[in-house]
């Protein structure tokens, strides 16, 4: 009698993120707050999406300028500014 062994396919599934989803999760990513599939998905997206890659660098640079504060310490206005910078970039991209 065969025993039912659940497949571990889930391990190989890389989440796909849209640019918007990536923007929403960027702070969580920098805080190490994402699960592994999500982290892999973020990395995959960042490596193949030039706009998000640049946004990510800008985001990190901004955090550095602010004095190495953890992302969750970013003030709401700073977050908003980064978010709108991101949306602007993508709106003009087309
Ligand atoms: Zn993207």
PDB file of the backbone (N, CA, C, O) and the ligand in Angstrom, with CONECT records:
HET     ZN  A 101       1
ATOM      1  N   UNK A   1       0.837  -1.200   0.000  1.00  0.00           N
ATOM      2  CA  UNK A   1       0.000   0.000   0.000  1.00  0.00           C
ATOM      3  C   UNK A   1       0.868   1.243   0.000  1.00  0.00           C
ATOM      4  O   UNK A   1       1.770   1.414   0.819  1.00  0.00           O
ATOM      5  N   UNK A   2       0.560   2.083  -0.934  1.00  0.00           N
ATOM      6  CA  UNK A   2       1.365   3.311  -1.060  1.00  0.00           C
ATOM      7  C   UNK A   2       0.998   4.319   0.020  1.00  0.00           C
ATOM      8  O   UNK A   2      -0.167   4.516   0.366  1.00  0.00           O
ATOM      9  N   UNK A   3       2.002   4.915   0.510  1.00  0.00           N
ATOM     10  CA  UNK A   3       1.728   6.012   1.429  1.00  0.00           C
ATOM     11  C   UNK A   3       1.647   7.303   0.632  1.00  0.00           C
ATOM     12  O   UNK A   3       2.390   7.512  -0.327  1.00  0.00           O
ATOM     13  N   UNK A   4       0.753   8.140   1.039  1.00  0.00           N
ATOM     14  CA  UNK A   4       0.624   9.413   0.337  1.00  0.00           C
ATOM     15  C   UNK A   4       1.674  10.393   0.853  1.00  0.00           C
ATOM     16  O   UNK A   4       1.676  10.786   2.020  1.00  0.00           O
ATOM     17  N   UNK A   5       2.542  10.761  -0.040  1.00  0.00           N
ATOM     18  CA  UNK A   5       3.566  11.737   0.333  1.00  0.00           C
ATOM     19  C   UNK A   5       3.288  13.046  -0.396  1.00  0.00           C
ATOM     20  O   UNK A   5       3.346  13.109  -1.624  1.00  0.00           O
ATOM     21  N   UNK A   6       2.993  14.065   0.354  1.00  0.00           N
ATOM     22  CA  UNK A   6       2.707  15.347  -0.305  1.00  0.00           C
ATOM     23  C   UNK A   6       3.928  15.845  -1.077  1.00  0.00           C
ATOM     24  O   UNK A   6       5.057  15.787  -0.589  1.00  0.00           O
ATOM     25  N   UNK A   7       3.683  16.320  -2.255  1.00  0.00           N
ATOM     26  CA  UNK A   7       4.797  16.835  -3.042  1.00  0.00           C
ATOM     27  C   UNK A   7       5.298  18.145  -2.448  1.00  0.00           C
ATOM     28  O   UNK A   7       4.540  18.928  -1.876  1.00  0.00           O
ATOM     29  N   UNK A   8       6.561  18.347  -2.599  1.00  0.00           N
ATOM     30  CA  UNK A   8       7.141  19.583  -2.062  1.00  0.00           C
ATOM     31  C   UNK A   8       7.352  20.592  -3.175  1.00  0.00           C
ATOM     32  O   UNK A   8       8.292  21.387  -3.161  1.00  0.00           O
ATOM     33  N   UNK A   9       6.444  20.530  -4.137  1.00  0.00           N
ATOM     34  CA  UNK A   9       6.567  21.436  -5.273  1.00  0.00           C
ATOM     35  C   UNK A   9       6.605  22.904  -4.862  1.00  0.00           C
ATOM     36  O   UNK A   9       7.235  23.739  -5.512  1.00  0.00           O
ATOM     37  N   UNK A  10       5.915  23.191  -3.765  1.00  0.00           N
ATOM     38  CA  UNK A  10       5.796  24.584  -3.338  1.00  0.00           C
ATOM     39  C   UNK A  10       7.171  25.252  -3.215  1.00  0.00           C
ATOM     40  O   UNK A  10       7.310  26.454  -3.442  1.00  0.00           O
ATOM     41  N   UNK A  11       8.167  24.464  -2.860  1.00  0.00           N
ATOM     42  CA  UNK A  11       9.508  25.011  -2.671  1.00  0.00           C
ATOM     43  C   UNK A  11      10.027  25.652  -3.960  1.00  0.00           C
ATOM     44  O   UNK A  11      10.754  26.645  -3.945  1.00  0.00           O
ATOM     45  N   UNK A  12       9.619  25.038  -5.079  1.00  0.00           N
ATOM     46  CA  UNK A  12      10.142  25.520  -6.356  1.00  0.00           C
ATOM     47  C   UNK A  12       9.315  26.644  -6.975  1.00  0.00           C
ATOM     48  O   UNK A  12       9.694  27.229  -7.989  1.00  0.00           O
ATOM     49  N   UNK A  13       8.208  26.924  -6.361  1.00  0.00           N
ATOM     50  CA  UNK A  13       7.363  27.978  -6.910  1.00  0.00           C
ATOM     51  C   UNK A  13       7.899  29.339  -6.489  1.00  0.00           C
ATOM     52  O   UNK A  13       7.983  29.653  -5.301  1.00  0.00           O
ATOM     53  N   UNK A  14       8.251  30.122  -7.466  1.00  0.00           N
ATOM     54  CA  UNK A  14       8.678  31.489  -7.180  1.00  0.00           C
ATOM     55  C   UNK A  14       7.495  32.402  -7.409  1.00  0.00           C
ATOM     56  O   UNK A  14       6.889  32.421  -8.480  1.00  0.00           O
ATOM     57  N   UNK A  15       7.188  33.147  -6.387  1.00  0.00           N
ATOM     58  CA  UNK A  15       6.067  34.072  -6.531  1.00  0.00           C
ATOM     59  C   UNK A  15       6.387  35.125  -7.579  1.00  0.00           C
ATOM     60  O   UNK A  15       7.517  35.603  -7.688  1.00  0.00           O
ATOM     61  N   UNK A  16       5.376  35.467  -8.337  1.00  0.00           N
ATOM     62  CA  UNK A  16       5.550  36.537  -9.303  1.00  0.00           C
ATOM     63  C   UNK A  16       4.875  37.788  -8.772  1.00  0.00           C
ATOM     64  O   UNK A  16       3.718  37.765  -8.352  1.00  0.00           O
ATOM     65  N   UNK A  17       5.615  38.863  -8.800  1.00  0.00           N
ATOM     66  CA  UNK A  17       5.065  40.114  -8.304  1.00  0.00           C
ATOM     67  C   UNK A  17       4.878  41.094  -9.442  1.00  0.00           C
ATOM     68  O   UNK A  17       5.692  41.171 -10.362  1.00  0.00           O
ATOM     69  N   UNK A  18       3.808  41.831  -9.364  1.00  0.00           N
ATOM     70  CA  UNK A  18       3.689  42.970 -10.257  1.00  0.00           C
ATOM     71  C   UNK A  18       4.543  44.093  -9.668  1.00  0.00           C
ATOM     72  O   UNK A  18       4.971  44.025  -8.516  1.00  0.00           O
ATOM     73  N   UNK A  19       4.784  45.123 -10.477  1.00  0.00           N
ATOM     74  CA  UNK A  19       5.590  46.241 -10.000  1.00  0.00           C
ATOM     75  C   UNK A  19       4.950  46.901  -8.780  1.00  0.00           C
ATOM     76  O   UNK A  19       5.647  47.317  -7.855  1.00  0.00           O
ATOM     77  N   UNK A  20       3.629  46.994  -8.785  1.00  0.00           N
ATOM     78  CA  UNK A  20       2.936  47.604  -7.651  1.00  0.00           C
ATOM     79  C   UNK A  20       3.100  46.774  -6.388  1.00  0.00           C
ATOM     80  O   UNK A  20       3.364  47.309  -5.311  1.00  0.00           O
ATOM     81  N   UNK A  21       2.943  45.471  -6.525  1.00  0.00           N
ATOM     82  CA  UNK A  21       3.085  44.595  -5.366  1.00  0.00           C
ATOM     83  C   UNK A  21       4.498  44.679  -4.807  1.00  0.00           C
ATOM     84  O   UNK A  21       4.707  44.680  -3.594  1.00  0.00           O
ATOM     85  N   UNK A  22       5.455  44.749  -5.712  1.00  0.00           N
ATOM     86  CA  UNK A  22       6.835  44.832  -5.288  1.00  0.00           C
ATOM     87  C   UNK A  22       7.066  46.102  -4.465  1.00  0.00           C
ATOM     88  O   UNK A  22       7.746  46.078  -3.439  1.00  0.00           O
ATOM     89  N   UNK A  23       6.488  47.203  -4.935  1.00  0.00           N
ATOM     90  CA  UNK A  23       6.653  48.473  -4.225  1.00  0.00           C
ATOM     91  C   UNK A  23       6.072  48.380  -2.815  1.00  0.00           C
ATOM     92  O   UNK A  23       6.646  48.892  -1.854  1.00  0.00           O
ATOM     93  N   UNK A  24       4.922  47.716  -2.716  1.00  0.00           N
ATOM     94  CA  UNK A  24       4.274  47.595  -1.412  1.00  0.00           C
ATOM     95  C   UNK A  24       5.110  46.753  -0.452  1.00  0.00           C
ATOM     96  O   UNK A  24       5.096  46.982   0.757  1.00  0.00           O
ATOM     97  N   UNK A  25       5.832  45.786  -0.993  1.00  0.00           N
ATOM     98  CA  UNK A  25       6.547  44.828  -0.147  1.00  0.00           C
ATOM     99  C   UNK A  25       8.006  45.206   0.094  1.00  0.00           C
ATOM    100  O   UNK A  25       8.735  44.516   0.806  1.00  0.00           O
ATOM    101  N   UNK A  26       8.417  46.323  -0.519  1.00  0.00           N
ATOM    102  CA  UNK A  26       9.832  46.649  -0.478  1.00  0.00           C
ATOM    103  C   UNK A  26      10.346  46.848   0.955  1.00  0.00           C
ATOM    104  O   UNK A  26      11.436  46.390   1.298  1.00  0.00           O
ATOM    105  N   UNK A  27       9.562  47.528   1.776  1.00  0.00           N
ATOM    106  CA  UNK A  27      10.021  47.732   3.153  1.00  0.00           C
ATOM    107  C   UNK A  27      10.091  46.399   3.896  1.00  0.00           C
ATOM    108  O   UNK A  27      11.027  46.148   4.655  1.00  0.00           O
ATOM    109  N   UNK A  28       9.095  45.555   3.668  1.00  0.00           N
ATOM    110  CA  UNK A  28       9.104  44.245   4.327  1.00  0.00           C
ATOM    111  C   UNK A  28      10.334  43.445   3.886  1.00  0.00           C
ATOM    112  O   UNK A  28      10.964  42.745   4.678  1.00  0.00           O
ATOM    113  N   UNK A  29      10.650  43.573   2.602  1.00  0.00           N
ATOM    114  CA  UNK A  29      11.831  42.880   2.075  1.00  0.00           C
ATOM    115  C   UNK A  29      13.090  43.362   2.772  1.00  0.00           C
ATOM    116  O   UNK A  29      13.929  42.558   3.178  1.00  0.00           O
ATOM    117  N   UNK A  30      13.224  44.673   2.910  1.00  0.00           N
ATOM    118  CA  UNK A  30      14.412  45.235   3.549  1.00  0.00           C
ATOM    119  C   UNK A  30      14.443  44.938   5.041  1.00  0.00           C
ATOM    120  O   UNK A  30      15.505  44.957   5.662  1.00  0.00           O
ATOM    121  N   UNK A  31      13.288  44.667   5.605  1.00  0.00           N
ATOM    122  CA  UNK A  31      13.221  44.334   7.033  1.00  0.00           C
ATOM    123  C   UNK A  31      13.399  42.841   7.264  1.00  0.00           C
ATOM    124  O   UNK A  31      13.360  42.369   8.401  1.00  0.00           O
ATOM    125  N   UNK A  32      13.593  42.102   6.180  1.00  0.00           N
ATOM    126  CA  UNK A  32      13.706  40.642   6.307  1.00  0.00           C
ATOM    127  C   UNK A  32      12.421  40.026   6.828  1.00  0.00           C
ATOM    128  O   UNK A  32      12.446  39.003   7.511  1.00  0.00           O
ATOM    129  N   UNK A  33      11.315  40.642   6.508  1.00  0.00           N
ATOM    130  CA  UNK A  33      10.041  40.190   7.069  1.00  0.00           C
ATOM    131  C   UNK A  33       9.271  39.285   6.117  1.00  0.00           C
ATOM    132  O   UNK A  33       8.157  38.862   6.428  1.00  0.00           O
ATOM    133  N   UNK A  34       9.852  38.986   4.964  1.00  0.00           N
ATOM    134  CA  UNK A  34       9.139  38.161   3.987  1.00  0.00           C
ATOM    135  C   UNK A  34       9.528  36.698   4.121  1.00  0.00           C
ATOM    136  O   UNK A  34      10.622  36.363   4.576  1.00  0.00           O
ATOM    137  N   UNK A  35       8.599  35.832   3.712  1.00  0.00           N
ATOM    138  CA  UNK A  35       8.954  34.415   3.678  1.00  0.00           C
ATOM    139  C   UNK A  35       9.838  34.147   2.458  1.00  0.00           C
ATOM    140  O   UNK A  35       9.968  34.989   1.570  1.00  0.00           O
ATOM    141  N   UNK A  36      10.427  32.987   2.436  1.00  0.00           N
ATOM    142  CA  UNK A  36      11.429  32.693   1.413  1.00  0.00           C
ATOM    143  C   UNK A  36      10.885  32.796  -0.016  1.00  0.00           C
ATOM    144  O   UNK A  36      11.536  33.413  -0.859  1.00  0.00           O
ATOM    145  N   UNK A  37       9.724  32.221  -0.320  1.00  0.00           N
ATOM    146  CA  UNK A  37       9.218  32.346  -1.705  1.00  0.00           C
ATOM    147  C   UNK A  37       9.031  33.794  -2.121  1.00  0.00           C
ATOM    148  O   UNK A  37       9.268  34.158  -3.273  1.00  0.00           O
ATOM    149  N   UNK A  38       8.601  34.620  -1.170  1.00  0.00           N
ATOM    150  CA  UNK A  38       8.405  36.026  -1.492  1.00  0.00           C
ATOM    151  C   UNK A  38       9.743  36.713  -1.752  1.00  0.00           C
ATOM    152  O   UNK A  38       9.872  37.519  -2.673  1.00  0.00           O
ATOM    153  N   UNK A  39      10.734  36.383  -0.926  1.00  0.00           N
ATOM    154  CA  UNK A  39      12.065  36.969  -1.121  1.00  0.00           C
ATOM    155  C   UNK A  39      12.605  36.577  -2.496  1.00  0.00           C
ATOM    156  O   UNK A  39      13.148  37.408  -3.224  1.00  0.00           O
ATOM    157  N   UNK A  40      12.447  35.307  -2.834  1.00  0.00           N
ATOM    158  CA  UNK A  40      12.904  34.845  -4.140  1.00  0.00           C
ATOM    159  C   UNK A  40      12.169  35.579  -5.255  1.00  0.00           C
ATOM    160  O   UNK A  40      12.764  35.976  -6.257  1.00  0.00           O
ATOM    161  N   UNK A  41      10.866  35.750  -5.060  1.00  0.00           N
ATOM    162  CA  UNK A  41      10.077  36.447  -6.059  1.00  0.00           C
ATOM    163  C   UNK A  41      10.526  37.883  -6.234  1.00  0.00           C
ATOM    164  O   UNK A  41      10.614  38.390  -7.352  1.00  0.00           O
ATOM    165  N   UNK A  42      10.809  38.537  -5.107  1.00  0.00           N
ATOM    166  CA  UNK A  42      11.304  39.916  -5.152  1.00  0.00           C
ATOM    167  C   UNK A  42      12.611  39.981  -5.915  1.00  0.00           C
ATOM    168  O   UNK A  42      12.788  40.822  -6.796  1.00  0.00           O
ATOM    169  N   UNK A  43      13.528  39.083  -5.570  1.00  0.00           N
ATOM    170  CA  UNK A  43      14.841  39.095  -6.221  1.00  0.00           C
ATOM    171  C   UNK A  43      14.704  38.846  -7.716  1.00  0.00           C
ATOM    172  O   UNK A  43      15.360  39.489  -8.535  1.00  0.00           O
ATOM    173  N   UNK A  44      13.826  37.887  -8.053  1.00  0.00           N
ATOM    174  CA  UNK A  44      13.630  37.570  -9.471  1.00  0.00           C
ATOM    175  C   UNK A  44      13.095  38.791 -10.212  1.00  0.00           C
ATOM    176  O   UNK A  44      13.533  39.104 -11.319  1.00  0.00           O
ATOM    177  N   UNK A  45      12.153  39.464  -9.592  1.00  0.00           N
ATOM    178  CA  UNK A  45      11.572  40.640 -10.245  1.00  0.00           C
ATOM    179  C   UNK A  45      12.616  41.756 -10.362  1.00  0.00           C
ATOM    180  O   UNK A  45      12.752  42.385 -11.411  1.00  0.00           O
ATOM    181  N   UNK A  46      13.346  41.988  -9.274  1.00  0.00           N
ATOM    182  CA  UNK A  46      14.339  43.068  -9.277  1.00  0.00           C
ATOM    183  C   UNK A  46      15.421  42.831 -10.320  1.00  0.00           C
ATOM    184  O   UNK A  46      15.945  43.776 -10.910  1.00  0.00           O
ATOM    185  N   UNK A  47      15.748  41.575 -10.540  1.00  0.00           N
ATOM    186  CA  UNK A  47      16.846  41.285 -11.462  1.00  0.00           C
ATOM    187  C   UNK A  47      16.406  41.404 -12.919  1.00  0.00           C
ATOM    188  O   UNK A  47      17.247  41.546 -13.807  1.00  0.00           O
ATOM    189  N   UNK A  48      15.105  41.348 -13.173  1.00  0.00           N
ATOM    190  CA  UNK A  48      14.666  41.406 -14.568  1.00  0.00           C
ATOM    191  C   UNK A  48      13.812  42.634 -14.872  1.00  0.00           C
ATOM    192  O   UNK A  48      13.379  42.817 -16.010  1.00  0.00           O
ATOM    193  N   UNK A  49      13.569  43.471 -13.876  1.00  0.00           N
ATOM    194  CA  UNK A  49      12.779  44.679 -14.114  1.00  0.00           C
ATOM    195  C   UNK A  49      13.645  45.888 -13.794  1.00  0.00           C
ATOM    196  O   UNK A  49      13.934  46.171 -12.631  1.00  0.00           O
ATOM    197  N   UNK A  50      14.052  46.591 -14.831  1.00  0.00           N
ATOM    198  CA  UNK A  50      15.007  47.678 -14.652  1.00  0.00           C
ATOM    199  C   UNK A  50      14.439  48.806 -13.794  1.00  0.00           C
ATOM    200  O   UNK A  50      15.128  49.362 -12.938  1.00  0.00           O
ATOM    201  N   UNK A  51      13.183  49.129 -14.038  1.00  0.00           N
ATOM    202  CA  UNK A  51      12.547  50.213 -13.278  1.00  0.00           C
ATOM    203  C   UNK A  51      12.542  49.920 -11.792  1.00  0.00           C
ATOM    204  O   UNK A  51      12.901  50.779 -10.987  1.00  0.00           O
ATOM    205  N   UNK A  52      12.142  48.727 -11.423  1.00  0.00           N
ATOM    206  CA  UNK A  52      12.080  48.363 -10.013  1.00  0.00           C
ATOM    207  C   UNK A  52      13.485  48.233  -9.426  1.00  0.00           C
ATOM    208  O   UNK A  52      13.699  48.559  -8.258  1.00  0.00           O
ATOM    209  N   UNK A  53      14.431  47.768 -10.214  1.00  0.00           N
ATOM    210  CA  UNK A  53      15.805  47.667  -9.746  1.00  0.00           C
ATOM    211  C   UNK A  53      16.348  49.025  -9.355  1.00  0.00           C
ATOM    212  O   UNK A  53      16.990  49.186  -8.317  1.00  0.00           O
ATOM    213  N   UNK A  54      16.070  50.014 -10.225  1.00  0.00           N
ATOM    214  CA  UNK A  54      16.541  51.364  -9.920  1.00  0.00           C
ATOM    215  C   UNK A  54      15.805  51.939  -8.723  1.00  0.00           C
ATOM    216  O   UNK A  54      16.392  52.617  -7.880  1.00  0.00           O
ATOM    217  N   UNK A  55      14.514  51.659  -8.661  1.00  0.00           N
ATOM    218  CA  UNK A  55      13.710  52.132  -7.539  1.00  0.00           C
ATOM    219  C   UNK A  55      14.231  51.545  -6.235  1.00  0.00           C
ATOM    220  O   UNK A  55      14.315  52.237  -5.220  1.00  0.00           O
ATOM    221  N   UNK A  56      14.576  50.282  -6.270  1.00  0.00           N
ATOM    222  CA  UNK A  56      15.087  49.595  -5.100  1.00  0.00           C
ATOM    223  C   UNK A  56      16.379  50.255  -4.618  1.00  0.00           C
ATOM    224  O   UNK A  56      16.560  50.481  -3.421  1.00  0.00           O
ATOM    225  N   UNK A  57      17.277  50.562  -5.559  1.00  0.00           N
ATOM    226  CA  UNK A  57      18.533  51.224  -5.201  1.00  0.00           C
ATOM    227  C   UNK A  57      18.262  52.595  -4.598  1.00  0.00           C
ATOM    228  O   UNK A  57      18.880  52.995  -3.612  1.00  0.00           O
ATOM    229  N   UNK A  58      17.320  53.306  -5.217  1.00  0.00           N
ATOM    230  CA  UNK A  58      16.960  54.636  -4.730  1.00  0.00           C
ATOM    231  C   UNK A  58      16.387  54.546  -3.320  1.00  0.00           C
ATOM    232  O   UNK A  58      16.682  55.368  -2.453  1.00  0.00           O
ATOM    233  N   UNK A  59      15.573  53.541  -3.121  1.00  0.00           N
ATOM    234  CA  UNK A  59      14.924  53.317  -1.837  1.00  0.00           C
ATOM    235  C   UNK A  59      15.982  53.065  -0.760  1.00  0.00           C
ATOM    236  O   UNK A  59      15.945  53.641   0.327  1.00  0.00           O
ATOM    237  N   UNK A  60      16.913  52.196  -1.098  1.00  0.00           N
ATOM    238  CA  UNK A  60      17.981  51.874  -0.132  1.00  0.00           C
ATOM    239  C   UNK A  60      18.843  53.081   0.144  1.00  0.00           C
ATOM    240  O   UNK A  60      19.227  53.340   1.285  1.00  0.00           O
ATOM    241  N   UNK A  61      19.150  53.834  -0.932  1.00  0.00           N
ATOM    242  CA  UNK A  61      19.982  55.026  -0.784  1.00  0.00           C
ATOM    243  C   UNK A  61      19.288  56.035   0.118  1.00  0.00           C
ATOM    244  O   UNK A  61      19.930  56.668   0.955  1.00  0.00           O
ATOM    245  N   UNK A  62      17.992  56.183  -0.050  1.00  0.00           N
ATOM    246  CA  UNK A  62      17.235  57.130   0.765  1.00  0.00           C
ATOM    247  C   UNK A  62      17.309  56.746   2.229  1.00  0.00           C
ATOM    248  O   UNK A  62      17.500  57.596   3.098  1.00  0.00           O
ATOM    249  N   UNK A  63      17.157  55.469   2.490  1.00  0.00           N
ATOM    250  CA  UNK A  63      17.226  54.985   3.865  1.00  0.00           C
ATOM    251  C   UNK A  63      18.597  55.283   4.461  1.00  0.00           C
ATOM    252  O   UNK A  63      18.714  55.652   5.629  1.00  0.00           O
ATOM    253  N   UNK A  64      19.639  55.115   3.633  1.00  0.00           N
ATOM    254  CA  UNK A  64      20.997  55.384   4.105  1.00  0.00           C
ATOM    255  C   UNK A  64      21.171  56.854   4.449  1.00  0.00           C
ATOM    256  O   UNK A  64      21.739  57.208   5.482  1.00  0.00           O
ATOM    257  N   UNK A  65      20.662  57.710   3.547  1.00  0.00           N
ATOM    258  CA  UNK A  65      20.749  59.151   3.762  1.00  0.00           C
ATOM    259  C   UNK A  65      20.073  59.539   5.070  1.00  0.00           C
ATOM    260  O   UNK A  65      20.510  60.459   5.762  1.00  0.00           O
ATOM    261  N   UNK A  66      19.023  58.841   5.389  1.00  0.00           N
ATOM    262  CA  UNK A  66      18.262  59.161   6.597  1.00  0.00           C
ATOM    263  C   UNK A  66      18.972  58.685   7.854  1.00  0.00           C
ATOM    264  O   UNK A  66      18.457  58.854   8.958  1.00  0.00           O
ATOM    265  N   UNK A  67      20.137  58.098   7.699  1.00  0.00           N
ATOM    266  CA  UNK A  67      20.929  57.769   8.866  1.00  0.00           C
ATOM    267  C   UNK A  67      20.827  56.320   9.287  1.00  0.00           C
ATOM    268  O   UNK A  67      20.780  56.008  10.477  1.00  0.00           O
ATOM    269  N   UNK A  68      20.794  55.431   8.299  1.00  0.00           N
ATOM    270  CA  UNK A  68      20.783  54.002   8.596  1.00  0.00           C
ATOM    271  C   UNK A  68      19.648  53.583   9.514  1.00  0.00           C
ATOM    272  O   UNK A  68      19.776  52.635  10.289  1.00  0.00           O
ATOM    273  N   UNK A  69      18.557  54.287   9.418  1.00  0.00           N
ATOM    274  CA  UNK A  69      17.420  53.875  10.226  1.00  0.00           C
ATOM    275  C   UNK A  69      16.764  52.668   9.587  1.00  0.00           C
ATOM    276  O   UNK A  69      16.715  52.555   8.362  1.00  0.00           O
ATOM    277  N   UNK A  70      16.272  51.787  10.398  1.00  0.00           N
ATOM    278  CA  UNK A  70      15.527  50.670   9.805  1.00  0.00           C
ATOM    279  C   UNK A  70      14.308  51.202   9.070  1.00  0.00           C
ATOM    280  O   UNK A  70      13.713  52.199   9.479  1.00  0.00           O
ATOM    281  N   UNK A  71      13.937  50.528   7.980  1.00  0.00           N
ATOM    282  CA  UNK A  71      12.844  51.038   7.138  1.00  0.00           C
ATOM    283  C   UNK A  71      11.556  51.312   7.892  1.00  0.00           C
ATOM    284  O   UNK A  71      10.807  52.219   7.528  1.00  0.00           O
ATOM    285  N   UNK A  72      11.292  50.552   8.925  1.00  0.00           N
ATOM    286  CA  UNK A  72      10.012  50.769   9.612  1.00  0.00           C
ATOM    287  C   UNK A  72      10.000  52.097  10.361  1.00  0.00           C
ATOM    288  O   UNK A  72       8.953  52.577  10.795  1.00  0.00           O
ATOM    289  N   UNK A  73      11.216  52.690  10.504  1.00  0.00           N
ATOM    290  CA  UNK A  73      11.287  53.981  11.178  1.00  0.00           C
ATOM    291  C   UNK A  73      11.082  55.140  10.207  1.00  0.00           C
ATOM    292  O   UNK A  73      11.013  56.298  10.619  1.00  0.00           O
ATOM    293  N   UNK A  74      10.984  54.827   8.930  1.00  0.00           N
ATOM    294  CA  UNK A  74      10.752  55.883   7.946  1.00  0.00           C
ATOM    295  C   UNK A  74       9.447  56.588   8.261  1.00  0.00           C
ATOM    296  O   UNK A  74       8.435  55.960   8.573  1.00  0.00           O
ATOM    297  N   UNK A  75       9.496  57.894   8.173  1.00  0.00           N
ATOM    298  CA  UNK A  75       8.267  58.627   8.419  1.00  0.00           C
ATOM    299  C   UNK A  75       7.306  58.432   7.256  1.00  0.00           C
ATOM    300  O   UNK A  75       7.721  58.127   6.138  1.00  0.00           O
ATOM    301  N   UNK A  76       6.051  58.606   7.523  1.00  0.00           N
ATOM    302  CA  UNK A  76       5.031  58.426   6.488  1.00  0.00           C
ATOM    303  C   UNK A  76       5.299  59.312   5.269  1.00  0.00           C
ATOM    304  O   UNK A  76       5.171  58.838   4.140  1.00  0.00           O
ATOM    305  N   UNK A  77       5.667  60.587   5.461  1.00  0.00           N
ATOM    306  CA  UNK A  77       5.926  61.425   4.281  1.00  0.00           C
ATOM    307  C   UNK A  77       7.039  60.868   3.406  1.00  0.00           C
ATOM    308  O   UNK A  77       6.949  60.933   2.180  1.00  0.00           O
ATOM    309  N   UNK A  78       8.083  60.323   4.012  1.00  0.00           N
ATOM    310  CA  UNK A  78       9.179  59.762   3.221  1.00  0.00           C
ATOM    311  C   UNK A  78       8.697  58.551   2.441  1.00  0.00           C
ATOM    312  O   UNK A  78       9.009  58.398   1.260  1.00  0.00           O
ATOM    313  N   UNK A  79       7.959  57.719   3.087  1.00  0.00           N
ATOM    314  CA  UNK A  79       7.389  56.552   2.396  1.00  0.00           C
ATOM    315  C   UNK A  79       6.520  57.004   1.232  1.00  0.00           C
ATOM    316  O   UNK A  79       6.607  56.469   0.127  1.00  0.00           O
ATOM    317  N   UNK A  80       5.686  57.993   1.497  1.00  0.00           N
ATOM    318  CA  UNK A  80       4.788  58.492   0.449  1.00  0.00           C
ATOM    319  C   UNK A  80       5.588  59.033  -0.729  1.00  0.00           C
ATOM    320  O   UNK A  80       5.236  58.815  -1.888  1.00  0.00           O
ATOM    321  N   UNK A  81       6.669  59.743  -0.414  1.00  0.00           N
ATOM    322  CA  UNK A  81       7.475  60.342  -1.473  1.00  0.00           C
ATOM    323  C   UNK A  81       8.089  59.244  -2.349  1.00  0.00           C
ATOM    324  O   UNK A  81       8.111  59.342  -3.576  1.00  0.00           O
ATOM    325  N   UNK A  82       8.583  58.206  -1.688  1.00  0.00           N
ATOM    326  CA  UNK A  82       9.171  57.090  -2.431  1.00  0.00           C
ATOM    327  C   UNK A  82       8.106  56.383  -3.270  1.00  0.00           C
ATOM    328  O   UNK A  82       8.346  56.017  -4.421  1.00  0.00           O
ATOM    329  N   UNK A  83       6.949  56.202  -2.685  1.00  0.00           N
ATOM    330  CA  UNK A  83       5.877  55.522  -3.409  1.00  0.00           C
ATOM    331  C   UNK A  83       5.460  56.325  -4.632  1.00  0.00           C
ATOM    332  O   UNK A  83       5.255  55.759  -5.706  1.00  0.00           O
ATOM    333  N   UNK A  84       5.334  57.635  -4.478  1.00  0.00           N
ATOM    334  CA  UNK A  84       4.877  58.418  -5.622  1.00  0.00           C
ATOM    335  C   UNK A  84       5.987  58.535  -6.654  1.00  0.00           C
ATOM    336  O   UNK A  84       5.712  58.590  -7.853  1.00  0.00           O
ATOM    337  N   UNK A  85       7.237  58.572  -6.206  1.00  0.00           N
ATOM    338  CA  UNK A  85       8.344  58.555  -7.160  1.00  0.00           C
ATOM    339  C   UNK A  85       8.277  57.288  -8.002  1.00  0.00           C
ATOM    340  O   UNK A  85       8.513  57.305  -9.210  1.00  0.00           O
ATOM    341  N   UNK A  86       7.954  56.204  -7.339  1.00  0.00           N
ATOM    342  CA  UNK A  86       7.838  54.931  -8.033  1.00  0.00           C
ATOM    343  C   UNK A  86       6.705  54.966  -9.049  1.00  0.00           C
ATOM    344  O   UNK A  86       6.875  54.548 -10.194  1.00  0.00           O
ATOM    345  N   UNK A  87       5.565  55.459  -8.630  1.00  0.00           N
ATOM    346  CA  UNK A  87       4.420  55.457  -9.537  1.00  0.00           C
ATOM    347  C   UNK A  87       4.654  56.411 -10.704  1.00  0.00           C
ATOM    348  O   UNK A  87       4.276  56.110 -11.837  1.00  0.00           O
ATOM    349  N   UNK A  88       5.266  57.547 -10.439  1.00  0.00           N
ATOM    350  CA  UNK A  88       5.599  58.489 -11.511  1.00  0.00           C
ATOM    351  C   UNK A  88       6.435  57.786 -12.566  1.00  0.00           C
ATOM    352  O   UNK A  88       6.130  57.827 -13.758  1.00  0.00           O
ATOM    353  N   UNK A  89       7.501  57.139 -12.099  1.00  0.00           N
ATOM    354  CA  UNK A  89       8.434  56.484 -13.011  1.00  0.00           C
ATOM    355  C   UNK A  89       7.687  55.515 -13.937  1.00  0.00           C
ATOM    356  O   UNK A  89       7.936  55.457 -15.141  1.00  0.00           O
ATOM    357  N   UNK A  90       6.772  54.766 -13.337  1.00  0.00           N
ATOM    358  CA  UNK A  90       6.104  53.758 -14.141  1.00  0.00           C
ATOM    359  C   UNK A  90       5.036  54.343 -15.043  1.00  0.00           C
ATOM    360  O   UNK A  90       4.721  53.789 -16.096  1.00  0.00           O
ATOM    361  N   UNK A  91       4.476  55.482 -14.614  1.00  0.00           N
ATOM    362  CA  UNK A  91       3.456  56.092 -15.438  1.00  0.00           C
ATOM    363  C   UNK A  91       4.107  56.666 -16.710  1.00  0.00           C
ATOM    364  O   UNK A  91       3.538  56.588 -17.799  1.00  0.00           O
ATOM    365  N   UNK A  92       5.301  57.239 -16.552  1.00  0.00           N
ATOM    366  CA  UNK A  92       5.956  57.833 -17.709  1.00  0.00           C
ATOM    367  C   UNK A  92       6.676  56.797 -18.560  1.00  0.00           C
ATOM    368  O   UNK A  92       7.096  57.065 -19.686  1.00  0.00           O
ATOM    369  N   UNK A  93       6.801  55.628 -17.998  1.00  0.00           N
ATOM    370  CA  UNK A  93       7.580  54.592 -18.677  1.00  0.00           C
ATOM    371  C   UNK A  93       6.936  54.188 -19.999  1.00  0.00           C
ATOM    372  O   UNK A  93       7.526  54.374 -21.063  1.00  0.00           O
ATOM    373  N   UNK A  94       5.764  53.652 -19.932  1.00  0.00           N
ATOM    374  CA  UNK A  94       4.986  53.108 -21.060  1.00  0.00           C
ATOM    375  C   UNK A  94       5.862  52.452 -22.099  1.00  0.00           C
ATOM    376  O   UNK A  94       5.359  51.949 -23.103  1.00  0.00           O
TER     377      UNK A  94
HETATM  378 ZN    ZN A 101       8.914  45.943 -11.820  1.00  0.00          ZN
END
